[in-house]
Amino acid sequence: MRRRWPWLLPFLALLGGLAAAWVGPSWAAEAPMGLPRVNIGIEAAKDPQQVTTSLQVIFLLTVLTLAPSILVLMTSFTRLAVVLSLLRNALGTQQMPPTQIIVSLALFLTFFIMAPTFGQVNDQALQPFLDGRLNQQQFLEEAGKPMKEFMLRQTRKKDLGLFLRIAGEDKPLNASVVPMTSLVPAFVISELKTAFEIGFLLYVPFLVIDMVVASVLLSMGMMMLPPVMISLPFKLMLFVLVDGWHLLVGSLVKSFF
């Protein structure tokens, strides 16, 4: 069989010779570069201070791991993400817009809505703490005040009273003494209720379109044609004509102020 590339072997031999000449014998004689090694082990503590420091590091890593979830539950992200997901289901567009788009939009809207609250946390707690005017305990107390004010404005008294009764807490005299352990779950279920109410209102016009399209197809005897295939363009046209994204996002943002 005739070889297709008769020049390939001489070319490879030429490259090998050039590489050997460029490297040289001195470099080959040197020891190969070693990779760094990381050792992780458990040793006996010499004094109680070392044990305390290790526990503090573990606690800090745990808090950093759970910080995103904690911040999500204490901000407007819950309502925004749920409403945008319900809108996608109401339109019937399957995975459009993608989940990454919905989460990213909800995240940036959260930054926009929470900007005044985060500004208060920065001015009242973070900057004094960095300047050394507050210790850790005072920093947490001052940082929690603006967050409490925001969550209390959006939390129903019924939900807050539920968790206070379960925890055996007395009725708080003011917002500053409301425990965060009861306020956060009450805030979350209040946000879920509000999001579901908004989602129901979003479903109604699209449900009407689905029912009309299904009735028309049934009357025409086209029972084998999926109604969703026909109703989807009409729902998209309705949503675009009324400028749905503008109305929905504007209403969601205004609902927090």
C-alpha positions in Angstrom: 0.0 0.0 0.0 1.4 3.4 -1.0 2.0 5.7 2.0 -0.1 8.9 1.9 2.3 11.0 3.9 5.9 10.0 3.0 7.2 13.2 4.5 5.8 12.6 8.0 8.5 10.4 9.5 11.5 12.6 8.4 9.6 15.7 9.7 9.1 14.0 13.2 12.8 13.0 13.3 13.8 16.6 12.5 11.6 17.9 15.3 13.0 15.4 17.8 16.6 16.4 16.9 15.8 20.1 17.4 14.2 19.4 20.7 17.2 17.4 22.0 19.6 20.1 20.9 17.5 22.9 22.5 17.1 21.1 25.8 20.7 20.0 26.2 22.3 17.4 28.4 22.7 19.8 31.4 18.9 20.3 31.9 18.3 16.5 31.6 20.8 15.9 34.4 19.0 18.1 36.8 16.5 16.6 39.3 12.8 16.8 38.2 10.7 19.6 39.9 8.7 18.3 42.8 5.1 19.1 43.5 4.1 20.7 46.9 2.6 18.4 49.5 -0.2 19.4 51.9 -0.4 17.6 55.2 -3.7 17.7 57.2 -3.7 16.0 60.5 -4.9 16.1 64.1 -2.4 16.7 66.9 -2.8 16.9 70.6 -3.4 20.4 71.9 -0.8 21.7 74.3 -3.2 24.2 76.0 -6.9 25.0 76.1 -6.3 28.2 74.0 -5.5 26.0 70.9 -8.7 24.1 71.3 -10.7 27.4 71.5 -9.0 28.7 68.4 -9.7 25.5 66.4 -13.4 25.6 67.4 -13.6 29.3 66.4 -12.2 28.5 63.0 -14.7 25.6 62.5 -17.6 27.8 63.5 -16.4 30.6 61.2 -16.2 28.2 58.2 -19.7 26.8 59.0 -21.1 30.3 59.1 -19.5 31.3 55.8 -20.9 28.1 54.2 -24.4 28.9 55.4 -24.2 32.7 54.9 -25.7 32.7 51.4 -28.7 30.8 52.5 -29.2 32.9 55.6 -29.0 36.2 53.6 -31.4 34.8 51.0 -34.0 34.0 53.6 -33.6 37.5 55.2 -34.0 39.5 52.0 -36.6 40.0 49.3 -35.1 37.2 47.2 -37.7 34.6 48.2 -40.7 36.5 46.9 -38.9 37.5 43.7 -37.7 34.0 42.8 -41.0 32.4 43.5 -43.1 34.9 41.5 -40.7 34.7 38.5 -40.8 30.9 38.6 -44.7 30.9 38.7 -44.8 33.4 35.8 -42.7 31.0 33.7 -45.1 28.1 34.6 -48.1 30.3 33.8 -46.8 31.1 30.4 -46.1 27.4 29.7 -42.7 28.2 28.1 -41.0 25.1 29.7 -37.5 26.3 30.5 -37.7 29.8 29.0 -36.4 32.0 30.5 -33.7 29.6 31.9 -33.4 29.1 35.6 -30.1 31.0 35.6 -31.7 34.1 34.2 -34.5 34.0 36.8 -32.1 33.5 39.7 -29.8 36.3 38.4 -32.7 38.7 37.8 -34.1 38.0 41.3 -30.6 38.5 42.8 -30.0 41.9 41.2 -33.5 43.0 42.1 -32.7 42.0 45.6 -29.6 44.2 45.7 -31.7 47.1 44.3 -34.5 46.6 46.9 -32.1 46.0 49.9 -29.7 48.8 49.0 -31.2 51.2 51.7 -31.1 48.5 54.3 -27.6 47.4 53.4 -26.5 51.1 53.5 -27.8 51.4 57.1 -25.9 48.2 58.1 -22.8 49.6 56.6 -23.1 53.0 58.3 -24.3 51.8 61.7 -22.4 48.6 62.1 -19.8 47.7 59.6 -17.8 50.9 59.4 -17.8 51.5 63.2 -16.7 47.9 63.6 -13.8 48.3 61.2 -12.8 51.5 62.9 -12.6 49.7 66.3 -15.6 51.5 67.9 -17.7 48.4 68.2 -16.8 44.9 69.3 -18.2 41.7 67.7 -21.3 41.5 69.9 -22.2 45.2 69.4 -21.6 44.7 65.6 -24.1 41.9 65.4 -26.7 43.8 67.4 -26.3 47.0 65.3 -26.3 45.0 62.0 -29.5 43.2 63.0 -31.6 46.3 63.7 -32.0 47.4 60.0 -32.6 43.8 59.0 -35.3 43.5 61.7 -37.0 46.6 60.5 -37.1 45.4 57.0 -38.4 42.0 57.8 -41.0 43.3 60.3 -42.5 45.5 57.6 -43.1 42.5 55.4 -44.1 39.9 58.1 -47.7 39.3 59.1 -48.4 39.5 62.8 -50.3 36.2 62.6 -47.2 34.4 61.4 -44.9 36.1 63.9 -47.3 35.3 66.7 -47.3 31.6 65.6 -43.6 31.2 66.1 -43.6 33.2 69.3 -46.3 31.0 70.8 -44.4 27.8 69.7 -41.2 29.1 71.2 -43.0 30.1 74.4 -41.9 33.8 74.1 -43.9 36.6 75.5 -45.4 39.3 73.2 -42.5 41.7 72.4 -43.0 45.3 73.6 -41.1 46.7 70.6 -39.3 45.6 67.4 -35.8 45.6 69.0 -36.6 42.7 71.3 -38.1 40.4 68.7 -35.9 37.3 68.6 -34.4 36.6 65.2 -35.1 32.8 65.6 -38.8 33.6 65.5 -38.7 36.5 63.0 -36.8 34.8 60.2 -39.2 31.8 59.7 -42.2 34.1 60.1 -40.8 36.4 57.5 -40.2 33.5 55.1 -43.7 32.0 55.3 -45.2 35.5 54.9 -43.1 36.0 51.8 -44.2 32.7 50.4 -47.9 33.5 51.0 -47.5 36.9 49.3 -45.7 35.3 46.4 -48.4 32.7 45.9 -51.1 35.4 45.9 -49.2 37.3 43.2 -48.8 34.0 41.3 -52.5 33.3 41.4 -53.2 36.7 39.9 -50.7 35.9 37.1 -52.2 32.6 36.3 -55.8 33.9 35.8 -55.4 35.7 32.4 -53.3 32.9 31.0 -55.7 30.3 32.3 -58.6 32.0 30.4 -56.6 31.9 27.2 -56.0 28.2 27.7 -59.7 27.5 28.3 -60.8 29.5 25.2 -58.3 27.8 23.0 -59.2 24.4 24.3 -63.0 25.1 23.7 -62.4 26.3 20.2 -60.3 23.2 19.3 -62.9 20.9 20.8 -65.7 22.6 18.9 -63.7 22.2 15.6 -63.1 18.5 16.3 -59.3 19.0 16.6 -59.0 16.9 19.7 -55.6 15.4 18.8 -53.9 18.9 18.6 -52.4 20.0 21.9 -54.1 23.2 23.1 -50.8 24.4 24.6 -49.2 24.6 21.1 -51.9 27.0 20.0 -52.4 29.0 23.2 -48.6 29.7 23.8 -48.2 32.3 21.0 -51.4 34.1 22.2 -50.1 34.2 25.8 -46.7 35.5 24.7 -48.4 38.1 22.5 -50.6 39.2 25.4 -47.7 39.4 27.8 -45.6 41.5 25.3 -48.5 43.8 24.4 -49.2 44.8 28.0 -45.5 45.2 28.6 -45.6 42.4 31.2 -42.0 42.5 32.4 -42.3 46.2 33.1 -45.5 45.9 35.0 -44.5 42.8 37.0 -41.0 44.0 38.0 -42.3 47.4 38.9 -45.1 46.0 41.0 -42.7 43.6 42.8 -40.2 46.3 43.6 -43.0 48.7 44.8 -44.5 46.0 47.0 -41.5 46.3 49.4 -41.7 50.0 49.9 
